[in-house]
C-alpha cells in the first residue's frame, strides 16, 4: 500500500494556483488510474486506486498547506504505513518552472507543507516529488506569486509538467524511488 499526498489549499479561491500543483497532480493520478470516488477522510479528500496491482490511497489535505502534517499523520497511522510508502507531491520555488525533482528524503527546503509533514512525522526520510514553479518576477512578494494563478504563457508548461508528475507518481508506485528518479529527474527536453 502506498499513500500519495498532493499538497495545496482547499477552495475555489486557490484552484489552479502555483501552490496547488500537488492537488493538480493528485487529480491527474486519480483519473489515470481510475480511482474510486472521493470521500472526506483524514481532514482531506481521499480516493483509492490500484496501480500495477499495488493499492494506493490518494490524499489531498484540506487543512491548508501550512498544516498538512496532521492530515498526513492520520492517514499514515490509519493505514499503518512506513515512511518509504509515502510520496508527497508539492510545488517548489527553487526549481525552474516545470522541472521535476524526486528525492527519497531531504529537508523542507522552505516549503511549508513539507515542513509541517516533517514535524508531524518526526522525520525527513520520506519520498517527495517537487514540481518547479520558478522564482517570482522582480517586485513580486513570494506569497502573491505562489498563490497566484498560472499566466497564459505558463499554462502549457504546467499542463505538461503536472501530467509528467502524475506519470512519475505512478512509476513511483510501480518501480520505486530509484528507477523513477533516473527516468523523471532528467530534463525531458534535453538530448538523449
C-alpha positions as CSV (number, residue, x, y, z in Angstrom):
1,X,0.0,0.0,0.0
2,X,1.2,3.5,-0.9
3,X,0.0,6.9,0.2
4,X,0.2,9.7,-2.4
5,X,-0.3,13.1,-0.9
6,X,-0.8,16.1,-3.2
7,X,-0.3,19.4,-1.3
8,X,-2.4,22.5,-1.9
9,X,-5.0,24.8,-0.4
10,X,-8.7,23.9,-0.5
11,X,-11.4,26.1,-2.0
12,X,-12.2,27.8,-5.3
13,X,-10.0,30.8,-4.5
14,X,-6.9,28.6,-4.7
15,X,-7.8,26.4,-7.7
16,X,-5.1,26.3,-10.4
17,X,-2.6,28.4,-8.4
18,X,1.1,27.6,-8.4
19,X,0.8,26.5,-4.7
20,X,-1.8,23.9,-5.7
21,X,0.4,21.9,-8.1
22,X,0.2,18.9,-5.7
23,X,-3.6,18.9,-5.9
24,X,-3.5,19.1,-9.7
25,X,-1.1,16.1,-9.9
26,X,-3.2,14.1,-7.4
27,X,-6.3,14.7,-9.5
28,X,-4.4,13.5,-12.7
29,X,-3.2,10.4,-10.9
30,X,-6.8,9.6,-9.8
31,X,-8.0,10.0,-13.4
32,X,-5.2,8.0,-15.0
33,X,-5.6,5.1,-12.5
34,X,-9.5,5.1,-12.5
35,X,-9.6,5.8,-8.7
36,X,-12.6,5.4,-6.6
37,X,-15.0,8.3,-5.9
38,X,-13.6,10.8,-3.5
39,X,-14.7,10.8,0.1
40,X,-13.9,13.1,3.1
41,X,-11.4,11.4,5.4
42,X,-8.3,12.4,7.4
43,X,-9.2,16.1,7.2
44,X,-9.0,15.9,3.4
45,X,-10.3,14.4,0.2
46,X,-9.3,10.7,-0.3
47,X,-9.7,8.2,-3.1
48,X,-8.2,4.8,-3.6
49,X,-6.8,3.1,-6.6
50,X,-4.9,0.1,-7.8
51,X,-1.7,0.9,-9.6
52,X,0.0,-2.1,-11.2
53,X,-1.5,-4.4,-8.6
54,X,-0.5,-2.1,-5.7
55,X,-3.2,-0.5,-3.6
56,X,-2.8,3.3,-3.4
57,X,-4.6,6.0,-1.4
58,X,-4.5,9.5,-2.9
59,X,-5.0,12.2,-0.3
60,X,-5.5,16.0,-0.7
61,X,-5.3,17.5,2.8
62,X,-7.8,20.2,3.4
63,X,-6.1,21.7,6.4
64,X,-4.4,24.3,4.2
65,X,-0.8,24.0,3.2
66,X,0.9,25.0,6.4
67,X,-1.0,22.4,8.5
68,X,-0.8,19.5,6.0
69,X,1.0,17.3,8.5
70,X,-2.0,16.5,10.7
71,X,-3.9,15.1,7.8
72,X,-0.9,13.0,6.6
73,X,-0.2,11.7,10.1
74,X,-3.8,10.5,10.4
75,X,-3.6,8.6,7.1
76,X,-0.2,7.1,7.8
77,X,-1.5,5.8,11.2
78,X,-4.8,4.5,9.8
79,X,-3.0,2.5,7.0
80,X,-0.1,1.6,9.3
81,X,2.4,2.7,6.6
82,X,6.2,3.1,6.8
83,X,7.8,6.4,5.6
84,X,9.0,4.9,2.3
85,X,5.4,4.1,1.4
86,X,4.6,7.8,1.4
87,X,5.0,10.2,-1.6
88,X,4.3,13.9,-1.1
89,X,3.8,16.0,-4.3
90,X,4.3,19.7,-3.9
91,X,5.4,22.9,-5.7
92,X,9.0,24.2,-5.4
93,X,10.1,27.9,-5.8
94,X,13.7,26.9,-6.1
95,X,13.3,24.7,-9.2
96,X,12.8,26.1,-12.7
97,X,9.2,26.2,-13.9
98,X,8.1,22.7,-15.0
99,X,11.2,20.8,-13.8
100,X,10.6,17.7,-11.6
101,X,12.8,16.5,-8.8
102,X,12.1,13.3,-6.9
103,X,14.1,12.5,-3.8
104,X,13.9,9.7,-1.2
105,X,14.3,12.2,1.7
106,X,15.6,15.7,2.5
107,X,14.8,19.0,4.2
108,X,11.6,21.0,3.6
109,X,13.6,23.5,1.5
110,X,11.4,26.3,2.6
111,X,8.1,24.5,1.5
112,X,5.8,25.0,4.5
113,X,3.6,22.0,3.7
114,X,6.7,19.7,3.8
115,X,7.9,21.4,6.9
116,X,4.7,20.6,8.7
117,X,4.7,17.0,7.5
118,X,8.3,16.6,8.7
119,X,7.2,18.0,12.1
120,X,4.2,15.6,12.4
121,X,6.1,12.5,11.2
122,X,9.3,13.4,13.2
123,X,11.4,12.6,10.1
124,X,12.6,13.9,6.8
125,X,13.1,10.4,5.5
126,X,10.1,10.1,3.1
127,X,10.0,10.5,-0.7
128,X,8.8,13.8,-2.2
129,X,8.2,14.9,-5.7
130,X,8.7,18.6,-6.3
131,X,7.3,20.4,-9.3
132,X,9.3,23.6,-10.1
133,X,7.3,26.8,-10.3
134,X,10.3,29.1,-10.6
135,X,11.1,32.3,-8.7
136,X,8.7,35.2,-8.6
137,X,9.4,38.0,-11.0
138,X,11.2,41.1,-9.7
139,X,9.0,43.1,-7.4
140,X,6.6,40.3,-6.6
141,X,6.0,39.1,-3.0
142,X,6.5,35.3,-2.6
143,X,3.0,34.8,-1.2
144,X,1.4,36.7,-4.1
145,X,3.4,34.6,-6.5
146,X,2.7,31.1,-5.1
147,X,-1.0,31.9,-4.5
148,X,-1.3,33.4,-8.0
149,X,-2.8,31.6,-11.0
150,X,-0.7,30.5,-13.9
151,X,-0.3,33.1,-16.6
152,X,-1.3,32.1,-20.2
153,X,2.3,31.7,-21.1
154,X,2.8,29.3,-18.1
155,X,-0.3,27.2,-18.7
156,X,1.2,24.9,-21.4
157,X,4.4,24.3,-19.3
158,X,2.4,23.4,-16.2
159,X,-0.1,21.2,-18.1
160,X,2.9,19.2,-19.4
161,X,4.7,19.2,-16.0
162,X,1.8,18.1,-13.9
163,X,1.0,15.3,-16.4
164,X,4.6,14.2,-16.3
165,X,4.5,14.4,-12.5
166,X,1.4,12.2,-12.5
167,X,3.2,9.6,-14.6
168,X,6.2,9.9,-12.2
169,X,3.9,9.2,-9.3
170,X,2.5,6.1,-10.9
171,X,6.1,5.0,-11.7
172,X,7.0,5.5,-8.0
173,X,4.2,3.1,-7.0
174,X,5.2,0.5,-9.7
175,X,9.0,0.8,-9.6
176,X,10.1,2.7,-6.5
177,X,12.2,5.8,-6.0
178,X,15.5,4.8,-7.7
179,X,14.2,3.9,-11.1
180,X,11.6,6.8,-11.1
181,X,14.3,9.3,-10.2
182,X,16.5,8.2,-13.1
183,X,13.7,8.5,-15.5
184,X,11.9,11.6,-14.4
185,X,14.5,13.9,-12.8
186,X,16.2,14.4,-16.2
187,X,15.1,17.3,-18.3
188,X,12.6,15.9,-20.9
189,X,13.8,18.4,-23.5
190,X,17.5,17.5,-23.1
191,X,19.1,15.5,-25.9
192,X,19.4,11.8,-25.0
